[in-house]
Amino acid sequence: MFELFQSENNDKYYFHLKAKNSQIILASQGYADKAGAKNGIESVKTNCADDSKFERKTAANGKFHFNLKAANGQIVGTSQMYASESGMENGIESVKTNAPTAEVKEKEA
């Protein structure tokens, strides 16, 4: 499920892609308006099928994470940190599996 919400100070909109266990798989950047965030969700749904759109990274602390990029190269979502590379790959597979058909729920501020 995608959860669409506005920040506590109401200046930006964000979304999270959540797994069935409610764990956040992918978190968005901030968007100026709700329409922008909805476009970001559509971009995730469109681009997640293409493995080349996933940028796999290793943080300075040795943990793993990934970014999902849109066709224009902009980051549309960032994962949590994973202790292992296999955990990160499982996260990517989860995005590929869950995002295309995930429903969007708006969270009230």
PyMOL CGO cylinders between C-alpha atoms (Angstrom):
from pymol import cmd
from pymol.cgo import CYLINDER

trace = [
    CYLINDER, 0.00, 0.00, 0.00, 1.11, 3.53, -0.70, 0.3, 1, 1, 1, 1, 1, 1,
    CYLINDER, 1.11, 3.53, -0.70, 0.45, 5.91, 2.17, 0.3, 1, 1, 1, 1, 1, 1,
    CYLINDER, 0.45, 5.91, 2.17, 0.20, 9.54, 1.05, 0.3, 1, 1, 1, 1, 1, 1,
    CYLINDER, 0.20, 9.54, 1.05, 0.55, 12.18, 3.75, 0.3, 1, 1, 1, 1, 1, 1,
    CYLINDER, 0.55, 12.18, 3.75, 1.41, 15.78, 4.48, 0.3, 1, 1, 1, 1, 1, 1,
    CYLINDER, 1.41, 15.78, 4.48, 4.28, 16.72, 6.80, 0.3, 1, 1, 1, 1, 1, 1,
    CYLINDER, 4.28, 16.72, 6.80, 3.43, 17.89, 10.30, 0.3, 1, 1, 1, 1, 1, 1,
    CYLINDER, 3.43, 17.89, 10.30, 4.16, 21.52, 9.45, 0.3, 1, 1, 1, 1, 1, 1,
    CYLINDER, 4.16, 21.52, 9.45, 2.03, 21.11, 6.28, 0.3, 1, 1, 1, 1, 1, 1,
    CYLINDER, 2.03, 21.11, 6.28, 4.68, 22.33, 3.87, 0.3, 1, 1, 1, 1, 1, 1,
    CYLINDER, 4.68, 22.33, 3.87, 5.37, 19.13, 1.88, 0.3, 1, 1, 1, 1, 1, 1,
    CYLINDER, 5.37, 19.13, 1.88, 3.65, 15.94, 0.75, 0.3, 1, 1, 1, 1, 1, 1,
    CYLINDER, 3.65, 15.94, 0.75, 5.30, 12.52, 0.99, 0.3, 1, 1, 1, 1, 1, 1,
    CYLINDER, 5.30, 12.52, 0.99, 4.48, 8.89, 0.36, 0.3, 1, 1, 1, 1, 1, 1,
    CYLINDER, 4.48, 8.89, 0.36, 5.63, 5.58, 1.77, 0.3, 1, 1, 1, 1, 1, 1,
    CYLINDER, 5.63, 5.58, 1.77, 5.29, 2.21, 0.08, 0.3, 1, 1, 1, 1, 1, 1,
    CYLINDER, 5.29, 2.21, 0.08, 4.50, -0.22, 2.88, 0.3, 1, 1, 1, 1, 1, 1,
    CYLINDER, 4.50, -0.22, 2.88, 4.71, -4.00, 2.96, 0.3, 1, 1, 1, 1, 1, 1,
    CYLINDER, 4.71, -4.00, 2.96, 1.84, -6.12, 4.26, 0.3, 1, 1, 1, 1, 1, 1,
    CYLINDER, 1.84, -6.12, 4.26, 3.51, -6.07, 7.70, 0.3, 1, 1, 1, 1, 1, 1,
    CYLINDER, 3.51, -6.07, 7.70, 3.35, -2.22, 7.61, 0.3, 1, 1, 1, 1, 1, 1,
    CYLINDER, 3.35, -2.22, 7.61, 7.13, -1.92, 7.27, 0.3, 1, 1, 1, 1, 1, 1,
    CYLINDER, 7.13, -1.92, 7.27, 8.19, 0.97, 5.03, 0.3, 1, 1, 1, 1, 1, 1,
    CYLINDER, 8.19, 0.97, 5.03, 9.88, -0.40, 1.90, 0.3, 1, 1, 1, 1, 1, 1,
    CYLINDER, 9.88, -0.40, 1.90, 10.30, 2.89, 0.05, 0.3, 1, 1, 1, 1, 1, 1,
    CYLINDER, 10.30, 2.89, 0.05, 10.04, 6.53, 1.17, 0.3, 1, 1, 1, 1, 1, 1,
    CYLINDER, 10.04, 6.53, 1.17, 9.65, 9.54, -1.12, 0.3, 1, 1, 1, 1, 1, 1,
    CYLINDER, 9.65, 9.54, -1.12, 11.29, 12.91, -1.24, 0.3, 1, 1, 1, 1, 1, 1,
    CYLINDER, 11.29, 12.91, -1.24, 9.12, 15.91, -0.32, 0.3, 1, 1, 1, 1, 1, 1,
    CYLINDER, 9.12, 15.91, -0.32, 6.69, 17.30, -2.90, 0.3, 1, 1, 1, 1, 1, 1,
    CYLINDER, 6.69, 17.30, -2.90, 5.27, 20.83, -2.98, 0.3, 1, 1, 1, 1, 1, 1,
    CYLINDER, 5.27, 20.83, -2.98, 1.71, 19.60, -3.50, 0.3, 1, 1, 1, 1, 1, 1,
    CYLINDER, 1.71, 19.60, -3.50, -0.45, 16.48, -3.38, 0.3, 1, 1, 1, 1, 1, 1,
    CYLINDER, -0.45, 16.48, -3.38, -0.56, 16.21, -7.17, 0.3, 1, 1, 1, 1, 1, 1,
    CYLINDER, -0.56, 16.21, -7.17, 3.24, 16.03, -7.27, 0.3, 1, 1, 1, 1, 1, 1,
    CYLINDER, 3.24, 16.03, -7.27, 3.26, 13.23, -4.68, 0.3, 1, 1, 1, 1, 1, 1,
    CYLINDER, 3.26, 13.23, -4.68, 0.61, 11.33, -6.66, 0.3, 1, 1, 1, 1, 1, 1,
    CYLINDER, 0.61, 11.33, -6.66, 2.75, 11.69, -9.78, 0.3, 1, 1, 1, 1, 1, 1,
    CYLINDER, 2.75, 11.69, -9.78, 5.66, 10.30, -7.75, 0.3, 1, 1, 1, 1, 1, 1,
    CYLINDER, 5.66, 10.30, -7.75, 3.59, 7.25, -6.83, 0.3, 1, 1, 1, 1, 1, 1,
    CYLINDER, 3.59, 7.25, -6.83, 2.73, 6.70, -10.49, 0.3, 1, 1, 1, 1, 1, 1,
    CYLINDER, 2.73, 6.70, -10.49, 6.43, 7.02, -11.33, 0.3, 1, 1, 1, 1, 1, 1,
    CYLINDER, 6.43, 7.02, -11.33, 7.27, 4.28, -8.81, 0.3, 1, 1, 1, 1, 1, 1,
    CYLINDER, 7.27, 4.28, -8.81, 4.58, 2.03, -10.31, 0.3, 1, 1, 1, 1, 1, 1,
    CYLINDER, 4.58, 2.03, -10.31, 5.91, 2.67, -13.82, 0.3, 1, 1, 1, 1, 1, 1,
    CYLINDER, 5.91, 2.67, -13.82, 9.64, 2.42, -13.15, 0.3, 1, 1, 1, 1, 1, 1,
    CYLINDER, 9.64, 2.42, -13.15, 9.83, -0.39, -10.59, 0.3, 1, 1, 1, 1, 1, 1,
    CYLINDER, 9.83, -0.39, -10.59, 9.60, -3.10, -13.26, 0.3, 1, 1, 1, 1, 1, 1,
    CYLINDER, 9.60, -3.10, -13.26, 12.94, -1.97, -14.74, 0.3, 1, 1, 1, 1, 1, 1,
    CYLINDER, 12.94, -1.97, -14.74, 15.85, -3.29, -12.66, 0.3, 1, 1, 1, 1, 1, 1,
    CYLINDER, 15.85, -3.29, -12.66, 18.18, -0.67, -14.15, 0.3, 1, 1, 1, 1, 1, 1,
    CYLINDER, 18.18, -0.67, -14.15, 16.14, 2.04, -12.39, 0.3, 1, 1, 1, 1, 1, 1,
    CYLINDER, 16.14, 2.04, -12.39, 17.28, 0.71, -8.99, 0.3, 1, 1, 1, 1, 1, 1,
    CYLINDER, 17.28, 0.71, -8.99, 20.48, 2.32, -7.76, 0.3, 1, 1, 1, 1, 1, 1,
    CYLINDER, 20.48, 2.32, -7.76, 22.10, 0.00, -5.22, 0.3, 1, 1, 1, 1, 1, 1,
    CYLINDER, 22.10, 0.00, -5.22, 24.29, 1.76, -2.64, 0.3, 1, 1, 1, 1, 1, 1,
    CYLINDER, 24.29, 1.76, -2.64, 26.49, 0.99, 0.33, 0.3, 1, 1, 1, 1, 1, 1,
    CYLINDER, 26.49, 0.99, 0.33, 26.57, 3.56, 3.12, 0.3, 1, 1, 1, 1, 1, 1,
    CYLINDER, 26.57, 3.56, 3.12, 29.72, 4.61, 4.96, 0.3, 1, 1, 1, 1, 1, 1,
    CYLINDER, 29.72, 4.61, 4.96, 28.67, 2.42, 7.89, 0.3, 1, 1, 1, 1, 1, 1,
    CYLINDER, 28.67, 2.42, 7.89, 28.62, -0.68, 5.65, 0.3, 1, 1, 1, 1, 1, 1,
    CYLINDER, 28.62, -0.68, 5.65, 24.83, -0.94, 5.46, 0.3, 1, 1, 1, 1, 1, 1,
    CYLINDER, 24.83, -0.94, 5.46, 23.00, -1.28, 2.16, 0.3, 1, 1, 1, 1, 1, 1,
    CYLINDER, 23.00, -1.28, 2.16, 20.17, 0.76, 0.65, 0.3, 1, 1, 1, 1, 1, 1,
    CYLINDER, 20.17, 0.76, 0.65, 18.72, 1.61, -2.74, 0.3, 1, 1, 1, 1, 1, 1,
    CYLINDER, 18.72, 1.61, -2.74, 17.12, 4.45, -4.65, 0.3, 1, 1, 1, 1, 1, 1,
    CYLINDER, 17.12, 4.45, -4.65, 14.49, 4.09, -7.35, 0.3, 1, 1, 1, 1, 1, 1,
    CYLINDER, 14.49, 4.09, -7.35, 14.96, 6.56, -10.17, 0.3, 1, 1, 1, 1, 1, 1,
    CYLINDER, 14.96, 6.56, -10.17, 12.48, 7.88, -12.70, 0.3, 1, 1, 1, 1, 1, 1,
    CYLINDER, 12.48, 7.88, -12.70, 13.14, 7.94, -16.45, 0.3, 1, 1, 1, 1, 1, 1,
    CYLINDER, 13.14, 7.94, -16.45, 14.59, 11.46, -16.06, 0.3, 1, 1, 1, 1, 1, 1,
    CYLINDER, 14.59, 11.46, -16.06, 17.12, 10.21, -13.49, 0.3, 1, 1, 1, 1, 1, 1,
    CYLINDER, 17.12, 10.21, -13.49, 15.45, 11.84, -10.48, 0.3, 1, 1, 1, 1, 1, 1,
    CYLINDER, 15.45, 11.84, -10.48, 15.14, 9.79, -7.30, 0.3, 1, 1, 1, 1, 1, 1,
    CYLINDER, 15.14, 9.79, -7.30, 11.47, 8.98, -6.60, 0.3, 1, 1, 1, 1, 1, 1,
    CYLINDER, 11.47, 8.98, -6.60, 12.03, 6.73, -3.60, 0.3, 1, 1, 1, 1, 1, 1,
    CYLINDER, 12.03, 6.73, -3.60, 14.68, 5.66, -1.10, 0.3, 1, 1, 1, 1, 1, 1,
    CYLINDER, 14.68, 5.66, -1.10, 14.76, 2.46, 0.94, 0.3, 1, 1, 1, 1, 1, 1,
    CYLINDER, 14.76, 2.46, 0.94, 15.55, 1.89, 4.55, 0.3, 1, 1, 1, 1, 1, 1,
    CYLINDER, 15.55, 1.89, 4.55, 19.03, 0.70, 5.54, 0.3, 1, 1, 1, 1, 1, 1,
    CYLINDER, 19.03, 0.70, 5.54, 19.65, -3.05, 5.35, 0.3, 1, 1, 1, 1, 1, 1,
    CYLINDER, 19.65, -3.05, 5.35, 22.30, -4.99, 7.28, 0.3, 1, 1, 1, 1, 1, 1,
    CYLINDER, 22.30, -4.99, 7.28, 23.01, -7.25, 4.31, 0.3, 1, 1, 1, 1, 1, 1,
    CYLINDER, 23.01, -7.25, 4.31, 23.12, -7.03, 0.54, 0.3, 1, 1, 1, 1, 1, 1,
    CYLINDER, 23.12, -7.03, 0.54, 20.62, -9.89, 0.32, 0.3, 1, 1, 1, 1, 1, 1,
    CYLINDER, 20.62, -9.89, 0.32, 18.22, -7.93, 2.54, 0.3, 1, 1, 1, 1, 1, 1,
    CYLINDER, 18.22, -7.93, 2.54, 18.49, -4.98, 0.16, 0.3, 1, 1, 1, 1, 1, 1,
    CYLINDER, 18.49, -4.98, 0.16, 17.83, -7.26, -2.84, 0.3, 1, 1, 1, 1, 1, 1,
    CYLINDER, 17.83, -7.26, -2.84, 14.75, -8.64, -1.05, 0.3, 1, 1, 1, 1, 1, 1,
    CYLINDER, 14.75, -8.64, -1.05, 13.59, -5.04, -0.55, 0.3, 1, 1, 1, 1, 1, 1,
    CYLINDER, 13.59, -5.04, -0.55, 13.98, -4.34, -4.26, 0.3, 1, 1, 1, 1, 1, 1,
    CYLINDER, 13.98, -4.34, -4.26, 12.03, -7.49, -5.13, 0.3, 1, 1, 1, 1, 1, 1,
    CYLINDER, 12.03, -7.49, -5.13, 9.32, -6.40, -2.70, 0.3, 1, 1, 1, 1, 1, 1,
    CYLINDER, 9.32, -6.40, -2.70, 9.01, -3.03, -4.48, 0.3, 1, 1, 1, 1, 1, 1,
    CYLINDER, 9.01, -3.03, -4.48, 8.83, -4.79, -7.87, 0.3, 1, 1, 1, 1, 1, 1,
    CYLINDER, 8.83, -4.79, -7.87, 6.15, -7.17, -6.58, 0.3, 1, 1, 1, 1, 1, 1,
    CYLINDER, 6.15, -7.17, -6.58, 4.01, -4.83, -4.48, 0.3, 1, 1, 1, 1, 1, 1,
    CYLINDER, 4.01, -4.83, -4.48, 4.19, -1.37, -6.06, 0.3, 1, 1, 1, 1, 1, 1,
    CYLINDER, 4.19, -1.37, -6.06, 2.46, -1.95, -9.43, 0.3, 1, 1, 1, 1, 1, 1,
    CYLINDER, 2.46, -1.95, -9.43, -0.88, -2.96, -7.86, 0.3, 1, 1, 1, 1, 1, 1,
    CYLINDER, -0.88, -2.96, -7.86, -0.62, -1.18, -4.49, 0.3, 1, 1, 1, 1, 1, 1,
    CYLINDER, -0.62, -1.18, -4.49, -3.57, 0.96, -3.51, 0.3, 1, 1, 1, 1, 1, 1,
    CYLINDER, -3.57, 0.96, -3.51, -3.05, 4.56, -2.39, 0.3, 1, 1, 1, 1, 1, 1,
    CYLINDER, -3.05, 4.56, -2.39, -4.40, 5.59, 1.01, 0.3, 1, 1, 1, 1, 1, 1,
    CYLINDER, -4.40, 5.59, 1.01, -4.34, 9.19, 2.14, 0.3, 1, 1, 1, 1, 1, 1,
    CYLINDER, -4.34, 9.19, 2.14, -3.47, 9.69, 5.78, 0.3, 1, 1, 1, 1, 1, 1,
    CYLINDER, -3.47, 9.69, 5.78, -5.23, 12.55, 7.47, 0.3, 1, 1, 1, 1, 1, 1,
    CYLINDER, -5.23, 12.55, 7.47, -2.98, 15.14, 9.08, 0.3, 1, 1, 1, 1, 1, 1,
]
cmd.load_cgo(trace, "trace")
